[in-house]
Amino acid sequence: MSASGVGRHDGAPGWTLVDGLALLALAAPWVAAALLPPLAQWQSYHDFADQRTLLGVPHALDVLSNLPFLVVGGLGLLHLARAEIDRAVALPYGLFFAGALLTAFGSAWYHLDPGDTTLVWDRLPIALGFAGLVAATLVDRVPRRAVPFSALFAGVAVATVLNWSWGGNLLPYLVMQASFVAAALVATARVASTFTHARWLYGAALLYGAAIVCEKFDKPIAALLHGAVSGHTLKHLLAALALYVVYVMLRRRRPSGNQ
């Protein structure tokens, strides 16, 4: 069987490569927590480059740059509500776009007053977004798993945030992001989707990777651009653009015939 046909959904029950990827991604945060030392949230994380106040809004650009998440999340949910989309597609993608929309509020709230307490409300919707995207990517290949995948990925994603908030170990949350993205990318590469445009996910992943780089180099980017914009603000904009790529993919795709 060719690589594109591995794990193809044929309507029959049974174990697939997609199920294996899901199991590995769901287990990875907890395996890492069991085998590796705990990782505390470093407090320098809250010290962002852009400290400007505009129109009474502290850290204004880091706050206002969350608006694109609101737009993309709203557009996605509106599309799911209006289009004739099967529940197997709508459920995980609804979770993804709801996470994007809620990130606009959670991240804005955090950047108004950066600290561990407010960061929880930033990370919870981000975790839901990750859960929705990986579940949607896998469900596009095994539609009968829509409900269990959506529930399991959402549950694990939220649990990693609560584990950090209550127990202080950030490691499962970080591993969750990495394992979820890896599962989605491997599924895209190895398993035929039931829809066209599936490989647009690569573009979204590249944009999100660029966003993480900008986050890492928040202050150097701000210095390079003479304070006009910081790396963290660019992180928000690039991440929102990555979500928009997924939205456009969803609008443009059609059944591929790989049933």
C-alpha positions as CSV (number, residue, x, y, z in Angstrom):
1,M,0.0,0.0,0.0
2,S,1.3,3.5,-0.9
3,A,2.1,6.1,1.8
4,S,-0.9,8.1,0.7
5,G,-3.2,5.2,1.4
6,V,-1.9,4.2,4.9
7,G,-4.7,4.2,7.4
8,R,-7.4,5.2,4.8
9,H,-10.9,5.2,6.2
10,D,-13.0,2.4,4.6
11,G,-16.0,2.6,6.9
12,A,-15.0,-0.6,8.9
13,P,-14.0,-0.6,12.5
14,G,-10.5,-1.4,13.5
15,W,-7.1,0.0,14.5
16,T,-5.5,2.5,12.1
17,L,-2.3,4.5,12.0
18,V,-4.4,7.5,12.9
19,D,-5.4,5.8,16.2
20,G,-1.8,5.1,16.9
21,L,-0.8,8.7,16.4
22,A,-3.7,9.8,18.6
23,L,-2.6,7.5,21.4
24,L,1.0,8.7,21.2
25,A,0.1,12.3,21.2
26,L,-2.4,11.9,24.1
27,A,0.1,9.9,26.2
28,A,3.2,12.0,25.5
29,P,2.6,14.8,28.0
30,W,2.1,12.4,30.9
31,V,5.0,10.1,29.9
32,A,7.3,13.2,29.8
33,A,6.0,14.2,33.3
34,A,6.7,10.8,34.6
35,L,10.2,10.5,33.2
36,L,11.6,14.1,33.3
37,P,12.1,16.6,36.1
38,P,9.3,19.1,36.5
39,L,9.6,22.5,34.8
40,A,8.5,25.6,36.6
41,Q,7.2,28.7,34.7
42,W,10.1,31.1,34.4
43,Q,9.0,34.5,35.6
44,S,11.1,36.4,33.0
45,Y,8.4,35.2,30.5
46,H,6.1,37.9,31.8
47,D,8.7,40.7,31.1
48,F,7.7,41.7,27.5
49,A,9.6,44.2,25.4
50,D,6.7,46.5,24.6
51,Q,5.6,48.3,27.7
52,R,3.9,51.2,26.0
53,T,0.4,52.4,27.1
54,L,-1.9,53.7,24.4
55,L,-5.3,55.3,25.0
56,G,-5.0,54.0,28.6
57,V,-4.4,50.4,27.5
58,P,-1.2,49.0,29.1
59,H,1.1,46.9,26.9
60,A,-1.2,48.1,24.2
61,L,0.1,46.4,21.1
62,D,0.4,43.0,22.8
63,V,-3.2,43.4,23.9
64,L,-4.7,44.8,20.6
65,S,-2.8,42.3,18.4
66,N,-5.2,39.7,19.7
67,L,-8.0,41.1,17.7
68,P,-7.2,38.9,14.6
69,F,-7.9,35.8,16.8
70,L,-11.4,37.2,17.4
71,V,-11.9,37.7,13.7
72,V,-10.6,34.3,12.5
73,G,-12.4,32.5,15.3
74,G,-15.7,34.3,14.5
75,L,-15.3,33.7,10.7
76,G,-14.7,30.0,11.3
77,L,-17.6,29.4,13.6
78,L,-19.9,31.4,11.2
79,H,-18.8,29.2,8.3
80,L,-19.4,26.0,10.3
81,A,-22.9,27.3,11.2
82,R,-23.9,28.3,7.7
83,A,-22.3,25.7,5.5
84,E,-23.7,22.2,5.1
85,I,-20.9,20.4,7.0
86,D,-21.1,16.9,8.5
87,R,-20.9,16.7,12.3
88,A,-17.7,14.7,12.0
89,V,-16.1,17.8,10.5
90,A,-17.9,20.5,12.4
91,L,-17.2,19.2,16.0
92,P,-13.4,19.3,16.1
93,Y,-13.2,22.4,13.8
94,G,-15.7,24.1,16.0
95,L,-13.5,23.4,19.0
96,F,-10.5,24.8,17.0
97,F,-12.3,28.1,16.1
98,A,-13.9,28.5,19.5
99,G,-10.4,28.2,21.0
100,A,-9.2,30.9,18.6
101,L,-12.0,33.2,19.5
102,L,-11.5,32.7,23.2
103,T,-7.8,33.2,22.9
104,A,-8.5,36.8,21.8
105,F,-10.1,37.5,25.2
106,G,-7.8,35.3,27.3
107,S,-4.6,36.6,25.8
108,A,-5.7,40.2,25.9
109,W,-6.6,39.7,29.6
110,Y,-3.2,38.2,30.3
111,H,-1.3,41.0,28.5
112,L,-3.2,43.7,30.4
113,D,-1.6,42.3,33.6
114,P,1.0,39.7,32.9
115,G,1.5,37.0,35.6
116,D,0.9,33.4,36.3
117,T,-2.7,33.9,37.4
118,T,-3.8,35.6,34.2
119,L,-1.6,33.4,32.0
120,V,-4.0,30.5,32.9
121,W,-6.8,32.2,31.0
122,D,-4.4,32.7,28.0
123,R,-3.3,29.1,27.9
124,L,-6.7,27.4,28.4
125,P,-8.2,28.6,25.0
126,I,-4.9,28.0,23.3
127,A,-4.9,24.4,24.5
128,L,-8.5,24.0,23.2
129,G,-7.3,25.4,19.8
130,F,-4.5,22.8,19.7
131,A,-6.9,20.1,20.6
132,G,-9.4,21.1,18.0
133,L,-6.9,21.3,15.2
134,V,-5.2,17.9,15.8
135,A,-8.6,16.2,16.3
136,A,-9.9,17.8,13.1
137,T,-6.8,16.7,11.2
138,L,-7.2,13.1,12.4
139,V,-11.0,13.1,12.0
140,D,-10.6,14.2,8.4
141,R,-8.9,10.8,7.9
142,V,-11.1,8.6,10.3
143,P,-14.5,10.4,10.5
144,R,-16.0,7.8,12.8
145,R,-13.6,9.1,15.6
146,A,-15.0,12.6,15.7
147,V,-16.6,12.5,19.1
148,P,-13.9,10.5,21.0
149,F,-11.0,12.3,19.4
150,S,-12.5,15.7,20.1
151,A,-13.3,14.8,23.7
152,L,-10.0,13.1,24.5
153,F,-7.8,15.8,22.9
154,A,-9.7,18.6,24.6
155,G,-9.6,16.8,27.9
156,V,-5.8,16.2,27.8
157,A,-5.1,19.7,26.6
158,V,-7.0,21.4,29.4
159,A,-5.6,18.9,31.9
160,T,-2.0,20.0,31.0
161,V,-2.9,23.6,31.7
162,L,-4.5,22.8,35.0
163,N,-1.6,20.5,35.9
164,W,0.7,23.5,35.5
165,S,-1.7,25.9,37.3
166,W,-2.3,23.7,40.3
167,G,0.9,21.6,40.4
168,G,3.5,24.0,38.9
169,N,4.8,21.6,36.3
170,L,4.8,23.3,32.9
171,L,6.4,20.4,31.0
172,P,3.2,18.5,30.1
173,Y,1.7,21.7,28.6
174,L,4.8,22.2,26.4
175,V,5.0,18.5,25.4
176,M,1.2,18.6,24.6
177,Q,1.8,21.3,22.0
178,A,4.7,19.5,20.4
179,S,3.0,16.1,20.4
180,F,-0.3,17.4,19.1
181,V,1.4,19.3,16.2
182,A,3.6,16.3,15.4
183,A,0.6,14.0,15.2
184,A,-1.3,16.3,12.9
185,L,1.8,16.7,10.6
186,V,2.6,13.0,10.5
187,A,-1.1,12.3,9.7
188,T,-1.0,14.9,6.9
189,A,2.1,13.3,5.4
190,R,1.2,9.6,5.8
191,V,-2.6,9.2,5.7
192,A,-4.9,10.2,2.9
193,S,-7.5,12.8,3.8
194,T,-11.1,12.5,2.8
195,F,-10.8,16.2,1.6
196,T,-8.6,18.2,-0.8
197,H,-6.3,21.0,0.3
198,A,-5.1,18.9,3.3
199,R,-1.5,19.9,2.9
200,W,-2.3,23.5,3.6
201,L,-1.7,22.5,7.1
202,Y,2.0,22.7,6.4
203,G,1.7,26.4,5.6
204,A,-0.1,26.9,8.9
205,A,2.6,25.0,10.8
206,L,5.3,27.1,9.2
207,L,3.6,30.3,10.2
208,Y,3.1,29.1,13.7
209,G,6.8,28.1,13.9
210,A,7.7,31.6,12.8
211,A,5.4,32.9,15.5
212,I,7.3,30.9,18.1
213,V,10.6,32.2,16.9
214,C,9.3,35.8,17.2
215,E,8.1,35.1,20.7
216,K,11.5,33.7,21.6
217,F,13.2,36.8,20.3
218,D,10.7,39.4,21.6
219,K,13.3,42.0,22.8
220,P,15.9,41.5,20.0
221,I,13.2,42.0,17.4
222,A,11.9,45.1,19.2
223,A,15.4,46.5,19.3
224,L,16.0,45.7,15.6
225,L,12.8,47.5,14.7
226,H,13.6,50.5,16.9
227,G,10.7,49.7,19.2
228,A,8.1,50.0,16.5
229,V,6.8,46.5,17.1
230,S,8.0,43.7,19.4
231,G,8.5,40.0,18.7
232,H,5.6,39.1,20.8
233,T,3.2,41.3,18.9
234,L,4.5,39.7,15.7
235,K,3.9,36.3,17.3
236,H,0.2,37.1,17.7
237,L,-0.1,38.3,14.1
238,L,1.7,35.3,12.6
239,A,-0.2,32.9,14.8
240,A,-3.5,34.5,13.7
241,L,-2.4,34.2,10.1
242,A,-1.7,30.5,10.6
243,L,-5.3,30.1,11.9
244,Y,-6.6,32.0,8.9
245,V,-4.8,29.5,6.6
246,V,-6.8,26.7,8.3
247,Y,-10.0,28.7,7.8
248,V,-9.3,29.3,4.1
249,M,-8.4,25.6,3.7
250,L,-11.7,24.6,5.2
251,R,-13.7,26.9,2.9
252,R,-11.9,25.8,-0.3
253,R,-11.6,22.1,0.2
254,R,-13.9,19.5,-1.3
255,P,-14.3,15.7,-0.9
256,S,-11.2,14.0,-2.3
257,G,-12.7,10.6,-3.0
258,N,-10.4,8.9,-0.4
259,Q,-13.3,7.4,1.6
